[in-house]
Amino acid sequence: MKTRTLGHMKTKQLENSDLFITPVGFGSWAIGGAGWQFAWGEQNDEASAAAIRRALELGVNWIDTAAVYGLGHSEEIVARALASWPGPRPHVFTKCGLRWDAKGQTHRVLRAASIRQECEDSLRRLEVGTIDLYQIHWPVEDTRELEEGWSTMAQLQREGKVRWIGVSNFNVDQMKRAQAIAPITSLQPRYSLVHREVESEILPYCEHEGIGVIVYSPMASGLLTGAMTRDRITKLPDDDWRKRDPDFNEPKLSANLALVERLRAIASRHGCSPGAVAVAWTLRHPAVTAAIVGARKPAQADDVAAGAAVHLTQADFKEIDEVAELAA
């Protein structure tokens, strides 16, 4: 895997693509705002745009979003932020395959006509001529529809509407089906100290096959940032999906918060936040190319970049793994 240096951040080549990306990228899930099934509550759009620009100032060179985040709103905010950004244009990644109804409820669709329409809509909202990395957000159980969807992605790439194509949340069998049609540039799986399911089969497969891995939720959707407390969780707005998530409720919550306190002790030795340690832990895996780290305001964007700057020792990793096993 080739590397380059961008400012103070060393970039990695995203496997079979010509994209060199920083170890962390800006995640745009939360900035989609309220009004849909997996919303994070109300969000200030100006703060969102400022957070994106702050991350770019710190050297981040890619942004990950999706059509479904805020039902198109996140993509619009990304475009707004970049319209006033004077520096080098970052790579913009987005996703398709999740459609929504009038109530903001989502469902998976990988039919050719649907993906084509989503692509055109994303190009318009993002105000770009080409999407740098286009990803299927979630697979479907129907193998014929999955293959139809991936074939359409490959056709969009041949047409120049997207530069590279990837998948998200696919298992090994689903990736094999896709690869039989066209090469996969990257997989985007959930991966963090509290969600290590991909370590047994999926990450080794990607490493063996030369598929880039961009992990999402390395801080477990804010749980491992060090800012999340039991009281804060109880005060989350009703339309914040995390309020209903098992990781933010007992019996898992106590163990997860105890893990954060141990991360805090390690972070204090490195002069960073627990969240930065959590991100750095995911980046240590040889299959992982980069991690998506979200921010809702400029101050939080500092943690986006901090995860790339933390250099944990083998003793740190051993301590983290021991504590994580107790929390599992």
DAMONOR-V268305 format. One record per pair of residues at least 24 apart in sequence whose C-alpha atoms are under 6 Angstrom apart, sorted by sequence separation. I is the first residue (numbers start at 1). GAP is how many residues later the second one is. D is the distance in Angstrom with one decimal. If there is no record, write none. Layout:
BEGIN
i:gap:d
I:GAP:D
I:GAP:D
END
This chain:
BEGIN
i:gap:d
191:24:5.7
186:25:5.2
188:25:5.9
190:25:5.7
185:26:5.6
186:26:4.2
187:26:5.0
188:26:4.9
189:26:5.2
190:26:4.9
192:26:4.5
186:27:5.5
188:27:5.3
190:27:5.9
191:27:5.7
280:27:5.1
62:28:4.9
66:28:4.5
279:28:5.2
61:29:4.7
62:29:4.5
63:29:5.1
64:29:4.7
65:29:4.7
66:29:4.5
62:30:5.8
64:30:5.8
132:30:5.9
135:30:5.7
138:30:5.8
172:30:6.0
276:30:5.6
130:31:4.9
131:31:4.5
132:31:5.0
133:31:4.8
134:31:4.9
135:31:4.4
136:31:4.7
137:31:5.0
138:31:5.6
276:31:4.1
49:32:4.6
130:32:5.1
133:32:5.5
135:32:4.8
136:32:5.9
25:35:5.9
110:35:5.9
224:36:5.7
25:37:5.2
26:37:4.7
27:37:5.1
28:37:4.9
32:37:4.9
33:37:5.5
112:37:5.7
22:38:6.0
25:38:5.6
32:38:3.8
111:38:5.6
93:39:5.8
95:39:5.6
97:39:5.7
110:39:4.6
29:40:5.5
92:40:5.6
93:40:4.7
94:40:5.4
95:40:4.5
96:40:5.1
97:40:5.6
112:40:5.6
32:41:5.3
91:41:6.0
95:41:5.6
96:41:5.5
32:42:4.2
95:42:5.3
31:43:5.8
79:47:4.9
226:48:5.4
76:49:5.2
225:49:5.5
75:50:5.9
76:50:5.9
225:50:3.9
75:51:5.5
224:51:5.4
219:56:5.8
219:59:5.9
218:61:5.4
37:67:5.6
36:68:4.1
37:68:5.2
255:72:4.9
213:75:4.9
214:75:5.8
213:76:5.2
214:76:4.9
215:76:4.8
216:76:5.0
212:77:5.9
214:77:5.3
207:80:4.9
203:84:5.9
16:169:5.8
15:197:5.2
14:198:5.5
41:198:5.3
41:199:4.8
40:200:4.2
39:201:5.5
39:202:5.9
38:203:5.2
54:244:5.7
51:246:4.7
55:246:5.3
51:247:3.9
48:248:5.3
50:248:5.7
48:249:5.7
47:250:5.0
51:250:5.8
27:265:5.2
24:266:5.4
26:266:5.9
27:266:5.1
23:267:4.4
24:267:4.8
25:267:4.9
26:267:5.5
27:267:4.1
24:268:5.7
26:268:5.6
23:285:5.7
END
